[in-house]
Amino acid sequence: MKHFSPAMKPKQIRLFVKPYCGWCDEAEDWLNERGLSYEKLNVIGDTDARHEMRELSGQTLAPVIEVDGQVLADFDTDQLEEFWKKLEQPAS
């Protein structure tokens, strides 16, 4: 595993997940391996979280991650890596 040092420190990371979801577990592992703090929302056990995930992403598929207002929906870790790289690029 390569060492990861995030170039940006997000103020808020929220991860919307479903139990027994392999992609959700991988997303959690990805965040944990990088020492990133996040709020985990179970969209099966929490109706409000499920409705919010649908509003943010326009769908019911998980995982969905929101990082400081930027949303990535129904992704794998390769897509999460690309999403994170874009977040780290300075705004032009």
C-alpha angles and dihedrals in degrees: 000000000000120000113257125206110176112226090208131044107214118214093218135016119181122183119196110204144170123220115257091019111140094200090051091051090050091050090052091048090050092053094042093049089056095047093242118156116224143165113244116211120192105213093193095055097036118057093190091053091049092052092046092049090052092049092049098044105023090232145071098232119113149255104051121170127196117195114184091326097317113117133206117182135197096358143154125221094267089057090045090053091052092046090052092049090054091050090054094054112100115251112255 
